[in-house]
Amino acid sequence: MRTDAPSVPAKGVAQAIPKPAPRRRSPALRRAFPYILLAPALAYLLVITLYPGLFAIYQSLFVVKFLTWEWTGFGNYSAILQDREFWAALGNTALIGAISLTLQTVIALAIAYFAYRDPFIRGWRIVYLMPMLFMPSAVAFIWKLAFNDGRVISDLLGRLGLIEGNIDWLGSIPLARLTLIVADVWQWTPFLFIIFVAALQGQDQEIEEAARLDGASWPSIFWNISLPMMRPVIVVAITLRGIDITTMFTNVFVMTQGTPGGATETMSYFIYRQGFRMFNFGYASAASVLMLILTVIIAQTVVKRAFHSGKK
């Protein structure tokens, strides 16, 4: 009697096993997949940036005293534009920021030039970044101790025979502004320095070699070739740093408290004083909105003019 047994494949012959077909996403899902990945980060940014901004605009339309909200429309804005303290704080911000930003740019370009050319200075490049690694509040306390509380600067100048006695650095308008500028320049010049060094290293070396073969000196190459090529980078770096300077608060809060006579009160400290000392939150919100609009207009104008290609 014959029975049909299943055939056994011969030895050495691989048995073909069909593989399951890979699952393919639908076209709609493939298009939406990048946005799904970005959604958490986008939601986080909207929560911490867009919502506070919209809330500040809404709050600026009211006279807010804790839980009491009284509609005033554009009354806060009208009052701010007639407020001498607002314009004084705006002028202090512009003056201190302009001097500080100019010094930072010049010093950062000079250090970047030597760090890019000199092998010895290049080896100590990380040292120049150290001030930027400190907490702003710690830097402010250190410089306040050096200028006034510890009288370190006065003692050094006295030992050099430049002054006699101690100087009240925070009691004079020019000197108080100088302390803020020194602290800001010391800490944030490395921010511009690292950007300028990266811009120099990213330039086409063949252009510099051609200029050097034609007999141009390194200072001439830097001034006539490197700087024009770095112009877009310099403009962007200055714009970013300028925007950050408009929010100068920590140094003022720790070192001067806006004294003497409000001569060192910046816009950020003015907004803080109106909101958290006078509890006029609507007024402070209106001042912050005006400052934001002014900052955006100035930054947009600077960048647009700097990148203007000459086309009409």
C-alpha positions as CSV (number, residue, x, y, z in Angstrom):
1,M,0.0,0.0,0.0
2,R,1.5,3.4,-1.1
3,T,1.2,6.5,1.0
4,D,1.9,10.0,-0.2
5,A,4.6,11.4,2.1
6,P,5.6,15.1,1.9
7,S,8.7,15.6,-0.2
8,V,11.9,16.5,1.7
9,P,14.2,18.9,0.0
10,A,17.5,17.6,-0.9
11,K,20.5,18.4,1.2
12,G,22.1,21.7,0.2
13,V,19.0,23.1,-1.5
14,A,17.6,26.1,0.4
15,Q,14.0,26.1,1.0
16,A,12.4,29.2,-0.4
17,I,10.4,31.0,2.3
18,P,8.5,34.0,1.1
19,K,9.4,37.2,3.0
20,P,6.6,39.5,4.1
21,A,6.3,42.7,2.1
22,P,7.5,45.8,3.9
23,R,4.9,48.1,5.2
24,R,4.8,51.4,3.4
25,R,3.5,54.6,4.8
26,S,0.8,56.4,3.1
27,P,1.8,59.5,1.1
28,A,-0.1,61.7,3.5
29,L,1.7,60.2,6.5
30,R,5.1,60.6,4.8
31,R,4.4,64.3,4.2
32,A,3.2,64.8,7.7
33,F,6.1,62.8,9.4
34,P,8.6,65.7,9.6
35,Y,6.0,68.0,11.1
36,I,5.1,65.4,13.6
37,L,8.7,65.2,14.7
38,L,8.9,69.0,15.0
39,A,5.6,69.4,16.8
40,P,6.8,69.0,20.4
41,A,9.6,71.6,20.0
42,L,7.3,73.9,18.1
43,A,4.6,73.6,20.9
44,Y,7.3,74.3,23.5
45,L,8.5,77.4,21.7
46,L,5.0,78.7,21.3
47,V,4.2,78.2,24.9
48,I,7.3,80.1,26.2
49,T,7.4,82.8,23.5
50,L,4.1,83.4,21.7
51,Y,1.7,83.1,24.7
52,P,3.7,85.5,27.0
53,G,3.9,88.0,24.2
54,L,0.2,87.9,23.4
55,F,-0.6,88.0,27.1
56,A,1.6,91.1,27.5
57,I,-0.1,92.9,24.6
58,Y,-3.5,92.0,26.1
59,Q,-2.4,93.1,29.6
60,S,-1.1,96.4,28.3
61,L,-4.6,97.5,27.5
62,F,-5.6,97.4,31.1
63,V,-4.7,99.2,34.3
64,V,-3.7,96.1,36.3
65,K,-3.4,96.2,40.1
66,F,-3.1,92.5,41.1
67,L,-6.6,91.1,40.6
68,T,-8.1,94.4,39.5
69,W,-8.2,94.9,35.8
70,E,-9.6,98.2,34.5
71,W,-9.9,98.7,30.7
72,T,-7.9,101.7,29.5
73,G,-7.3,100.9,25.8
74,F,-4.2,102.7,24.6
75,G,-4.1,104.8,27.8
76,N,-0.9,103.1,29.0
77,Y,0.9,103.7,25.7
78,S,-0.2,107.4,25.7
79,A,1.1,107.8,29.3
80,I,4.4,106.1,28.5
81,L,5.1,108.3,25.6
82,Q,4.8,111.3,27.9
83,D,6.8,109.7,30.7
84,R,10.2,111.3,31.1
85,E,11.5,108.3,33.0
86,F,10.7,106.1,30.1
87,W,12.7,108.3,27.7
88,A,15.5,108.6,30.2
89,A,15.7,104.8,30.5
90,L,15.6,104.5,26.7
91,G,18.4,107.0,26.4
92,N,20.5,105.2,29.0
93,T,20.0,101.9,27.2
94,A,21.0,103.4,23.9
95,L,24.1,105.2,25.3
96,I,25.4,102.3,27.5
97,G,24.6,99.8,24.8
98,A,26.2,101.7,22.0
99,I,29.5,102.3,23.9
100,S,29.6,98.7,25.1
101,L,28.8,97.2,21.7
102,T,31.4,99.3,20.0
103,L,34.1,98.3,22.5
104,Q,33.2,94.7,22.2
105,T,33.3,94.7,18.4
106,V,36.7,96.4,18.3
107,I,38.3,94.2,21.0
108,A,36.8,91.0,19.6
109,L,38.0,91.8,16.1
110,A,41.5,92.6,17.4
111,I,41.7,89.4,19.4
112,A,40.3,87.4,16.6
113,Y,42.9,88.7,14.2
114,F,45.8,87.8,16.5
115,A,44.2,84.4,17.5
116,Y,43.8,83.6,13.8
117,R,47.4,84.6,12.8
118,D,49.6,84.0,15.8
119,P,50.1,80.3,16.7
120,F,50.9,81.1,20.4
121,I,47.8,83.1,20.9
122,R,45.8,80.6,19.0
123,G,46.8,77.9,21.5
124,W,45.2,79.9,24.3
125,R,42.0,80.5,22.5
126,I,39.9,78.7,25.1
127,V,41.0,81.2,27.8
128,Y,39.3,84.0,26.0
129,L,35.9,82.2,26.2
130,M,36.0,81.8,30.0
131,P,34.3,85.1,31.0
132,M,31.2,84.0,29.0
133,L,30.9,80.8,31.0
134,F,30.3,82.6,34.3
135,M,26.8,83.4,35.5
136,P,25.8,87.0,34.8
137,S,24.8,87.6,38.5
138,A,28.2,86.3,39.6
139,V,30.0,88.6,37.2
140,A,28.0,91.5,38.4
141,F,28.9,90.8,42.0
142,I,32.5,90.4,41.2
143,W,32.7,93.7,39.4
144,K,30.7,95.4,42.1
145,L,33.2,94.0,44.7
146,A,36.1,95.2,42.6
147,F,34.9,98.7,42.0
148,N,33.1,99.7,45.2
149,D,32.7,97.1,48.0
150,G,36.2,95.8,47.9
151,R,37.8,98.9,46.4
152,V,40.2,96.7,44.4
153,I,40.3,99.0,41.4
154,S,40.9,102.1,43.6
155,D,43.7,100.3,45.4
156,L,45.4,99.3,42.2
157,L,45.1,102.8,40.7
158,G,46.4,104.2,44.0
159,R,49.5,101.9,44.0
160,L,50.2,103.0,40.5
161,G,50.1,106.6,41.6
162,L,47.2,107.6,39.4
163,I,44.8,108.6,42.1
164,E,44.8,109.4,45.8
165,G,42.3,107.9,48.1
166,N,39.3,105.8,47.1
167,I,36.8,106.6,44.3
168,D,33.1,106.1,44.7
169,W,32.5,104.5,41.3
170,L,28.8,104.1,41.8
171,G,28.2,107.7,43.1
172,S,29.1,109.5,39.9
173,I,27.0,109.3,36.7
174,P,29.9,108.8,34.2
175,L,31.7,106.3,36.5
176,A,28.5,104.3,37.3
177,R,27.9,104.0,33.6
178,L,31.5,103.0,33.1
179,T,31.2,100.1,35.6
180,L,28.2,98.7,33.7
181,I,30.1,99.0,30.4
182,V,33.2,97.3,31.8
183,A,31.3,94.4,33.3
184,D,29.3,93.9,30.0
185,V,32.4,94.2,27.8
186,W,34.4,91.8,29.9
187,Q,31.8,89.1,29.9
188,W,30.4,89.2,26.4
189,T,33.3,90.2,24.1
190,P,34.1,86.4,23.8
191,F,30.6,85.9,22.2
192,L,31.7,88.2,19.3
193,F,35.2,86.8,19.3
194,I,34.2,83.2,18.7
195,I,32.0,84.3,15.8
196,F,34.7,86.4,14.2
197,V,37.3,83.6,14.5
198,A,34.9,81.2,12.9
199,A,34.3,83.7,10.1
200,L,38.0,84.1,9.5
201,Q,38.6,80.4,9.4
202,G,35.8,79.9,6.9
203,Q,37.2,82.3,4.3
204,D,38.8,81.2,1.1
205,Q,42.5,80.8,1.8
206,E,43.4,81.1,-1.9
207,I,42.4,84.8,-1.9
208,E,44.7,85.6,1.0
209,E,47.5,83.6,-0.5
210,A,47.2,85.5,-3.8
211,A,47.3,88.8,-1.9
212,R,50.3,87.7,0.1
213,L,52.1,86.7,-3.1
214,D,51.4,90.1,-4.5
215,G,53.3,91.6,-1.5
216,A,50.4,92.6,0.7
217,S,51.0,92.6,4.5
218,W,48.9,90.7,7.0
219,P,47.3,93.9,8.3
220,S,46.5,95.1,4.8
221,I,45.0,91.7,3.9
222,F,42.9,91.8,7.1
223,W,41.6,95.3,6.5
224,N,41.0,95.1,2.7
225,I,40.1,91.5,2.2
226,S,39.0,89.8,5.4
227,L,36.9,92.5,6.8
228,P,34.8,93.0,3.6
229,M,34.3,89.3,3.4
230,M,33.2,89.1,7.0
231,R,30.7,91.9,6.7
232,P,27.5,89.7,6.7
233,V,28.8,87.8,9.7
234,I,29.8,91.0,11.6
235,V,26.4,92.5,11.0
236,V,24.5,89.4,12.2
237,A,26.8,89.1,15.3
238,I,26.4,92.8,16.2
239,T,22.6,92.6,15.7
240,L,22.3,89.6,18.0
241,R,24.5,91.2,20.6
242,G,22.7,94.5,20.3
243,I,19.3,92.8,20.9
244,D,20.8,91.2,24.0
245,I,22.2,94.5,25.3
246,T,18.7,96.0,25.1
247,T,17.7,93.5,27.8
248,M,20.5,94.4,30.2
249,F,19.1,93.8,33.6
250,T,21.4,91.7,35.9
251,N,24.3,94.2,36.0
252,V,22.0,97.1,36.7
253,F,20.0,95.2,39.4
254,V,23.1,94.0,41.2
255,M,25.5,96.9,40.8
256,T,23.7,100.2,40.6
257,Q,19.9,99.7,41.0
258,G,19.5,102.5,38.5
259,T,21.4,105.0,40.6
260,P,22.6,107.7,40.7
261,G,19.5,109.6,39.9
262,G,18.3,107.0,37.4
263,A,21.3,107.6,35.2
264,T,22.0,103.8,34.9
265,E,18.4,102.7,34.7
266,T,17.9,100.7,31.5
267,M,14.7,99.7,29.8
268,S,14.7,96.3,31.4
269,Y,15.1,97.7,34.9
270,F,12.5,100.4,34.2
271,I,10.0,97.6,33.3
272,Y,11.0,95.6,36.3
273,R,10.5,98.7,38.6
274,Q,7.1,99.5,37.2
275,G,5.9,95.9,37.4
276,F,7.4,94.5,40.5
277,R,8.0,97.5,42.7
278,M,5.1,99.8,41.8
279,F,2.9,96.8,40.8
280,N,1.6,98.6,37.7
281,F,1.6,95.5,35.5
282,G,-0.3,97.0,32.6
283,Y,2.0,99.9,32.4
284,A,5.1,97.6,32.5
285,S,3.5,95.4,29.8
286,A,3.0,98.4,27.5
287,A,6.6,99.5,28.0
288,S,7.8,96.0,27.1
289,V,5.6,95.9,24.0
290,L,7.0,99.3,22.8
291,M,10.5,98.2,23.5
292,L,9.9,95.0,21.5
293,I,8.5,97.0,18.5
294,L,11.4,99.4,18.6
295,T,14.0,96.6,18.8
296,V,12.5,94.8,15.9
297,I,12.4,97.9,13.7
298,I,16.0,98.9,14.4
299,A,17.3,95.3,13.9
300,Q,15.3,94.9,10.7
301,T,16.6,98.3,9.4
302,V,20.2,97.5,10.2
303,V,20.1,94.0,8.7
304,K,18.3,95.2,5.6
305,R,20.8,98.0,4.9
306,A,23.8,95.8,5.6
307,F,22.6,93.1,3.2
308,H,21.3,95.5,0.5
309,S,22.7,94.3,-2.8
310,G,22.3,97.6,-4.6
311,K,19.4,96.4,-6.8
312,K,16.6,98.9,-7.2
